[in-house]
Amino acid sequence: WQAGVLLASVLPVVFAANVVRVVALALVTHWFGDAAGQGIIHDFSGILMFLVALGGVMVVDWLVTRRG
């Protein structure tokens, strides 16, 4: 059951991380212009999204193994 919960949580965690990335890029583009939203900040936000999603899955794994 632990593997099932972890597998089921991957999609919502990744979706939430991507929503945060899109909102952050939209705000950067709004405040600082198109060039800021398409440059290094865009690449950095992709790496940061990956790390946030990985951390979210690790937290879910920790919670599931702690309960089980």
N, C-alpha and C positions, 0 to 999 in steps of 0.2 A: 504494500500500500504506500510505502514511503516513496518508492520510485515513481509510482503513478501520480502522487501529489506533486512531486518535483517536476515531472514531465508536463503536467497540466498547468503549472505555474509559469513555465518558460514564456509562453506567448503573452500573457498579460504583463509580465515584468518587462519584456522587450518592447511591447507596445507603449507602456507608460514612459519608458526611457526615451523612446522616439518622439513621443508627444512633447516631452520637456525640451528635447533638442529642437524641434520645429518651432516651438514657441520662443525659445531663446534666440534662434536665428531670425525669426520675424521681428523680435524686439531690437536686435542689433541692427538689422537692415532699416528699420523704422527710425531709430535714433541716429545712426551713423552713416546711412546711405548704402547703396547697392555694393559698392566696392568692399566695404567692411564685411558684409554678409557673404561675399563670395570668395574671399581670400583665405588667409591662414585660419581665420576663425571658423570657417566652414569645415576645414579639415580637422582642426582641433576638436570641434564639437562632435565629429564622428568618432574619434578616439575616446573622448570623454563619455559618449553615449555607450560605447562598448564596455567601458569600465564600470559605469553605473549599472548596466544590465547584468554584467557578470557579478557584481557585488549584490545585486538584488536576488539573483538565483542562489548565491552562496548563503544569504540570510535565510531564504526559504529552506534551503537544505539544513541549515543549523537548527531552525525552528522545528522542522520535521523530525530530525534525528534526536533532538532534545526531548520531544514528546513521546517518541516511540520506543 
